[in-house]
């Protein structure tokens, strides 16, 4: 169940961060409506993927996903845009991922 949840969080991050990046490219980099439309579709898919999490609590899922989004955004920037995080970016992302682990996977 934890593996499924982690995979869904990764897929949701890909959809949301990728979608936002496509919209950014379409608007800020003047790549046009095709990029914006692709981003809007990806953002919609993110919303759908989030509903597939095994936990039924919306607030818990979105709170935990916030930490995944922070770390995923930095990773996206590294891979796609050549961003180089500093040590504080890395420490902050690790703190966020620790929060995800506590929120989602602590025994209840």
N, C-alpha and C positions, 0 to 999 in steps of 0.2 A: 504494500500500500504506500509506503514512503517513496519507493522508486517511482511509482506512477505519479505521485504528487510532484516530485522533483521534475520529472519529464514534462508534466503539464505546466509547471511554473516556467521552465525554460522555453517551452513553445509559446506561452503567453507573452513572455518577454520579447521573443523574436517578433511576434506579431505587433505588439504595441510599440516597441522601440523602432522596429523597421518601418512601421506605418508612419510614425511621427517623423522619422528621417526622410521618408519619401515625400511627405507634405512639405517639410523644410526645403528639400531639394527643389520641389516644384515651385515654391513661392520665393524663397530667399535666393536660390541659384537660377531662377528663371528657366526651369526645365519644362514647365508647362502643366497643363491639366491632366495629361496621362499619368504623370508622376503623382499629382495630387489625388487623382481618383484611385490609383493603386494604394496609396497611403490610407485613404478613407476605408477601402475594403479591408486592408490589413488590420486597421484599428477596430473595425466591426468584428473581425474574426477573433481578435484578442478578447473581446467581451464574451464571445461564445465559449472560447477555450477555458476561461476562468470558471464557467459554470460546471465544468467537468471534474473539478476537484472532488476528492472523496469526502471531505469535510463539508457539512451542510450549512455552516455559519458564514454568511456573506461578509460580515465585519472582520472575522478572523482571516478569511482568505485574502481580502483586499489589504488588510494591515500587513500580513506576511508578504504579500506580493510587492508591497512598497519597498521592502528590503531587497527583493530580487531585482526590482526595477533599478535601484541605485547601482548595484553591482553590475547588472547587465548593461546599463547605459555607459558605464566606464569601459567595459569590455568592448561594446560596440564601437565606441570612439577609438579605441586602440586598433581594432581590426579594420574598420572601414575608413576612418578619417585620419589615422596616423597619430592620434592623441597619445601622449605619454603621461600617465597619472604620476603624481608625486607620492611620497610616502604617506601623506595625510589622506589623500584620495584612497589609497589602498587600505589604510587602517580603518577609515570610515566605512568602506565597503565591507570589510570583514566584520565590523561591529554590526552592520545591518544584517549580514547573513547569519550571525549568531542570534540576532533577534528573530529572524525567520525560523531558525531551528527551535528556539524556545516556544514561540507562538504556535507553530504547527505540530511539532513532534514531541513536546514534553508529555510525559505520561499524565493522564487525567483520570 
